Amino acid sequence: MNRELLQKAEQFIFECYEELGRSDAAQRVKEIEGLIEDTGTYEHTFEELEYGAKVAWRNSNRCIGRLFWNSLQVFDQRHLQDEKEIRDAVYEHMNYATNGGRIRSTISIFKPKQGNEEIRFWNHQLIRYAGYEIDGELVGDPASINFTRQCEALGWQGGGGRFDVLPLVVQVDGSKPQWFEIPEEYILEVPLRHPVFQWFSDFGLKWYAVPFISDMRLEIGGINYTAAPFNGWYMETEIGARNLADEFRYNLLPDVAEAMGLNTRRNTSLWKDRALIELNQAVLYSFKQDKVSMVDHHSAAQQFQLFEKKERTCGREATGDWTWLIPPVSPATTHIFHSSYKDRMDTPNFFYQTKAYEKTL
């Protein structure tokens, strides 16, 4: 019998049932022990699955938005088997979560890994922009170049633009992956403009409204869900200070600074800092104008402080990866910068896994 799996299951069940106020944990563990002995594995009830997914968010060391962990909507899609059913479930998730801009935190959980059988999404995020290398020039999102090439090898043809949405790529049990063009009705995008600088619109920038993470492994009580896409909503710095500003992404700070008339030849002009603030201001303004959910980094830090207090009240310690929790803009103005956290990976949790297309090669 798989003793390691039983040990993980037992630990999870006792924690789960105690927190849910149930008294039949020992009976459930005995049932699971029989299942593992007979079949080598066990299956979560929906109550266990829902609790596990929520607590995985609560335990996510790198997430500043954990205050809302208990509001996560869990879709149980473990019964789905083929790529088209999975695709349709993903579209259902996207539609529900996007909610016309009033974004709802959501996770869809597909069947767990058993032996060599597993469902994988090749996408890092369900919605992301393609990246191309055209005549030695980088066009679009450089972070997507490798995945874009994989999609092209499967038969997808992009438009060669800066903001081409990549297809959804689904692989079931090691079979040939299938790709699907995501219908526009499931993709909400926000054109970026600035509250003061009218010229900002001339950049023709936009970003998708919802960050759907789709390539992480969800582990609950020793059971591994390799396909469990989830989403919250953006903090503005994720777009304005990273996606659009990083030199290895869209690298827009020089363009913004030049349009602002700043001296980009001298570091002492603080042109990067000033351009960065205005880029983030544009992101916040645009999402607010379009009534799309977003949090600024100061509010997010205050929400995380409240999460820490609530965890202490419940007798738990909020773990954290400090390097990820501090916002990339003005971190010293938040309490997180002046705090320390135990970077401990409690379970249930989300874990990185080898990219599906790298595993296939």
C-alpha positions in Angstrom: 0.0 0.0 0.0 1.1 3.6 -0.7 1.9 4.7 2.8 3.1 8.1 1.8 -0.2 8.9 0.1 -2.1 7.6 3.1 0.0 9.8 5.4 -0.7 12.9 3.3 -4.4 12.0 3.0 -4.7 11.5 6.8 -3.0 14.8 7.6 -5.3 16.7 5.1 -8.5 15.0 6.2 -8.0 15.7 9.9 -7.1 19.4 9.2 -10.0 19.7 6.8 -12.7 18.1 9.0 -11.5 20.0 12.1 -11.7 23.3 10.3 -15.1 22.5 8.9 -16.4 21.4 12.3 -16.9 17.7 11.3 -16.4 14.9 13.8 -16.1 11.9 11.4 -12.5 12.4 10.2 -11.3 9.1 11.6 -14.0 7.2 9.8 -13.2 9.0 6.5 -9.5 8.2 6.9 -10.3 4.5 7.5 -12.4 4.6 4.3 -9.5 6.2 2.4 -7.1 3.6 3.7 -9.3 0.9 2.2 -9.5 2.7 -1.1 -5.7 3.1 -1.3 -5.2 -0.5 -0.4 -7.6 -1.7 -3.1 -7.0 0.8 -5.9 -3.7 2.7 -5.1 -5.5 6.0 -4.7 -8.6 7.8 -3.4 -11.1 10.4 -4.6 -11.9 13.6 -2.8 -15.5 14.5 -2.0 -16.6 17.9 -3.4 -16.5 19.3 0.1 -12.9 18.2 0.5 -12.0 19.4 -3.0 -13.5 22.9 -2.3 -11.8 23.2 1.0 -8.5 22.0 -0.4 -8.6 24.5 -3.3 -9.4 27.4 -1.0 -6.7 26.5 1.5 -4.2 26.1 -1.3 -4.8 29.8 -2.1 -4.5 30.6 1.6 -1.1 28.9 1.7 0.2 30.5 -1.5 3.4 32.2 -0.2 3.8 34.5 -3.2 0.2 35.9 -3.3 -0.5 39.3 -1.7 -4.3 38.9 -2.3 -5.0 36.0 0.1 -7.5 38.0 2.2 -10.3 36.7 -0.1 -9.3 33.0 -0.1 -12.6 31.8 1.3 -14.6 33.4 -1.6 -13.0 31.2 -4.2 -15.6 29.7 -6.6 -14.7 26.0 -7.2 -15.9 24.2 -10.4 -15.5 20.5 -10.2 -14.7 19.2 -13.7 -13.1 15.9 -12.7 -15.7 13.9 -14.8 -14.5 15.4 -18.1 -12.4 13.2 -20.4 -11.9 14.7 -23.9 -10.3 17.9 -25.1 -13.5 19.5 -26.4 -15.3 19.0 -23.1 -12.4 20.5 -21.3 -12.3 23.4 -23.7 -15.9 24.2 -23.1 -15.4 24.0 -19.3 -12.6 26.5 -19.7 -14.8 28.9 -21.6 -17.5 28.5 -18.9 -14.8 29.4 -16.3 -13.7 32.4 -18.3 -17.2 33.7 -18.8 -18.1 33.2 -15.1 -14.9 34.7 -13.8 -14.8 37.7 -16.1 -18.4 38.6 -15.3 -18.4 41.7 -17.5 -15.5 43.2 -15.6 -16.6 42.5 -12.0 -14.1 39.7 -11.7 -14.8 36.6 -9.5 -12.0 34.5 -8.1 -12.5 31.0 -9.7 -10.8 27.7 -10.1 -11.7 24.8 -12.3 -10.3 21.4 -11.3 -10.0 18.6 -13.8 -9.2 14.9 -13.1 -6.1 14.2 -11.1 -2.9 12.6 -12.4 -2.9 8.8 -12.2 0.3 7.1 -13.4 1.1 8.5 -16.8 -2.5 9.8 -17.3 -2.9 13.5 -16.8 -4.5 16.5 -18.3 -2.2 19.4 -19.1 -2.7 22.9 -20.4 0.3 24.1 -22.5 -0.6 27.7 -21.7 1.0 29.5 -18.9 -2.1 31.7 -18.7 -5.4 30.9 -20.5 -5.2 34.3 -22.1 -1.8 35.7 -23.1 -0.2 37.5 -26.0 2.0 35.9 -28.6 5.6 36.7 -29.1 7.4 36.6 -32.4 10.9 37.1 -33.7 10.5 38.7 -37.1 13.6 39.7 -39.1 15.7 39.8 -35.9 13.1 42.0 -34.2 11.0 41.0 -31.2 7.3 41.7 -31.7 4.6 41.1 -29.0 5.4 39.5 -25.7 9.0 38.2 -25.5 8.0 35.9 -22.7 5.7 34.0 -25.1 8.2 33.4 -27.9 8.8 29.7 -27.1 5.2 28.8 -26.5 4.2 30.8 -29.7 6.6 28.6 -31.7 5.0 25.5 -30.2 1.6 26.7 -31.2 2.8 27.4 -34.7 4.3 23.9 -34.9 0.8 22.6 -34.0 -0.7 24.5 -36.9 -1.8 27.8 -35.4 -1.0 31.0 -37.3 -0.6 34.3 -35.5 -1.1 37.7 -37.0 2.4 38.9 -36.1 1.0 41.8 -34.0 1.9 43.1 -30.5 -1.3 41.8 -28.9 -2.3 38.5 -30.6 -4.1 36.2 -28.2 -2.6 32.8 -28.2 -4.8 29.7 -28.6 -5.8 27.3 -25.9 -3.8 24.1 -26.0 -5.0 21.0 -24.2 -3.3 17.7 -23.9 -5.0 14.6 -22.4 -3.1 11.5 -21.2 0.0 12.1 -23.5 -2.0 12.2 -26.7 -1.3 14.8 -29.4 -2.3 18.2 -28.0 -5.2 20.0 -29.5 -5.4 23.8 -30.0 -8.5 26.0 -30.0 -8.8 29.6 -31.0 -10.4 31.4 -28.1 -13.6 33.2 -29.1 -13.5 36.9 -28.7 -16.6 36.8 -26.5 -14.5 35.2 -23.7 -11.7 37.7 -23.9 -12.1 41.0 -22.1 -9.4 43.6 -22.9 -8.8 47.1 -21.6 -7.4 49.8 -24.0 -4.9 51.8 -22.0 -5.0 55.6 -21.7 -3.8 58.2 -19.3 -5.9 60.7 -17.2 -3.7 63.6 -18.1 -1.4 62.7 -21.1 -3.6 62.5 -24.1 -0.7 61.2 -26.2 -0.6 58.0 -24.2 -3.4 56.6 -26.3 -1.2 56.9 -29.4 0.9 53.9 -28.1 -2.0 51.7 -28.9 -1.6 49.6 -25.7 -4.1 47.2 -24.1 -4.1 44.3 -21.7 -6.4 41.5 -20.9 -8.6 41.9 -17.9 -8.2 38.5 -16.1 -5.0 36.7 -15.2 -5.9 33.0 -15.6 -3.0 30.9 -14.3 -3.2 27.5 -16.0 0.1 25.6 -15.7 0.5 25.0 -12.0 -0.1 21.7 -10.1 -2.6 21.8 -7.3 -1.8 19.3 -4.5 -4.4 18.3 -2.0 -3.9 15.5 0.5 -1.3 13.7 -1.8 -3.6 13.9 -4.9 -2.1 15.9 -7.8 -4.3 18.0 -10.0 -2.1 18.9 -12.9 -4.9 20.9 -14.7 -6.5 23.3 -12.3 -6.6 26.8 -13.9 -7.4 29.6 -11.4 -7.8 33.4 -11.4 -8.1 36.4 -9.1 -7.8 39.9 -10.4 -4.8 42.1 -11.3 -2.8 44.4 -9.0 -1.9 47.3 -11.3 1.9 46.8 -10.9 1.7 43.3 -12.4 0.8 45.0 -15.7 2.3 48.5 -15.4 5.6 47.7 -13.6 6.3 44.2 -14.9 4.5 43.1 -18.1 4.8 46.5 -19.9 7.9 47.9 -18.2 10.4 45.0 -17.8 13.2 45.2 -20.3 12.7 41.6 -21.2 8.9 42.1 -21.8 7.4 45.1 -23.6 10.1 47.5 -22.3 8.0 50.7 -22.6 9.7 52.9 -20.1 12.0 54.6 -22.6 9.1 55.4 -24.9 7.0 56.8 -22.1 9.9 58.8 -20.7 10.6 60.3 -24.1 7.0 61.3 -24.6 7.1 62.9 -21.2 10.1 64.9 -22.3 12.4 63.4 -19.7 16.2 63.3 -19.9 16.9 59.5 -20.4 20.6 60.0 -20.7 21.1 60.7 -17.0 20.0 58.3 -14.2 19.8 61.3 -11.8 16.7 62.6 -13.7 14.9 59.5 -12.3 13.3 59.1 -15.7 12.6 55.4 -15.1 10.8 56.1 -11.8 8.7 58.9 -13.2 7.8 57.0 -16.4 7.0 53.9 -14.3 4.5 55.9 -12.1 2.7 57.3 -15.1 2.5 53.8 -16.8 0.9 52.4 -13.6 -1.4 55.4 -13.4 -2.6 54.7 -16.9 -3.3 51.1 -16.1 -5.3 52.0 -12.9 -7.2 54.7 -14.7 -8.1 52.6 -17.7 -9.3 49.6 -15.7 -11.4 51.9 -13.4 -12.8 53.8 -16.4 -13.9 50.5 -18.0 -15.2 49.2 -14.6 -12.9 46.2 -14.5 -11.8 44.9 -11.1 -8.2 45.9 -10.1 -6.4 46.7 -6.9 -3.6 49.2 -6.4 -0.5 48.0 -4.6 -1.1 50.2 -1.5 -4.6 48.8 -1.0 -3.3 45.3 -1.7 -0.7 45.6 1.0 -3.4 46.9 3.5 -5.6 43.9 2.6 -2.6 41.6 3.2 -2.1 43.1 6.6 -5.7 42.4 7.4 -5.2 38.8 6.2 -2.2 38.4 8.6 -4.4 39.6 11.5 -7.2 37.2 10.6 -4.7 34.3 10.4 -3.3 35.2 13.8 -6.8 35.3 15.2 -7.4 31.8 13.9 -4.2 30.5 15.5 -2.3 30.3 12.1 0.8 32.0 10.9 0.7 33.8 7.5 3.7 32.4 5.5 5.2 34.4 2.7 7.9 34.8 0.1 9.0 38.4 0.9 10.6 38.9 -2.5 7.3 38.3 -4.2 5.0 40.0 -1.6 6.6 43.4 -1.8 5.2 45.4 -4.7 7.6 46.4 -7.5 6.6 50.1 -7.0 7.4 52.0 -3.8 7.8 48.8 -1.7 9.2 50.7 1.3 5.8 52.6 1.7 4.1 49.3 2.6 4.3 47.4 5.9 5.4 44.2 4.0 8.8 45.8 3.3 9.5 46.1 7.0 8.2 42.7 7.9 9.6 39.1 7.7 7.8 35.9 6.9 8.5 32.2 7.1 8.8 31.0 3.5 7.3 27.6 4.2 5.3 25.6 1.7 2.3 24.2 3.6 -0.1 22.0 1.8 -2.6 22.1 0.1 -0.8 24.4 -2.3 0.0 25.3 -5.9 3.3 24.1 -7.2 5.3 24.8 -10.4 5.6 21.9 -12.8 7.6 21.2 -15.9 6.1 22.9 -18.9 3.9 20.4 -20.8 5.5 21.0 -24.1 9.0 20.6 -22.7 7.9 17.4 -21.1 6.6 16.2 -24.5 9.8 17.0 -26.4 
